[in-house]
Amino acid sequence: MSGDFNKLDCSKFEIDFGLTQIVTQATHGRSILDKCFINRPDLYNSVNVITSLISTKHKAVLIKTRDDNEDVEVNGSNTRNGARNILLQTNS
């Protein structure tokens, strides 16, 4: 789950639903307003905050999944995960 969580208390997502917020760099001024909550942090390799390609005060968030060559444990067995780039961008 991702988006602009400007004035929302997000602790419920982490405490009640066991999600992990993976954006750690400021996305608007000095604040982290654009967040991504996931339930499998082991499937993600990196999170980068970059200058947006569109006219906005927010920065874009680029999330990269693990590479094809990295094994990931799913339900007790190892499997290969295809790498993907995920771009989150807000028009606010």
Secondary structure, 3 states (H helix, E strand, C coil): CEEECCCCCCHHHHHHHCCEECCCCCCECCECCEEEEECCHHHEEEEEEECCCCCCCCCEEEEEECCCCCEEEECCEEEECCCCEEEECCCC
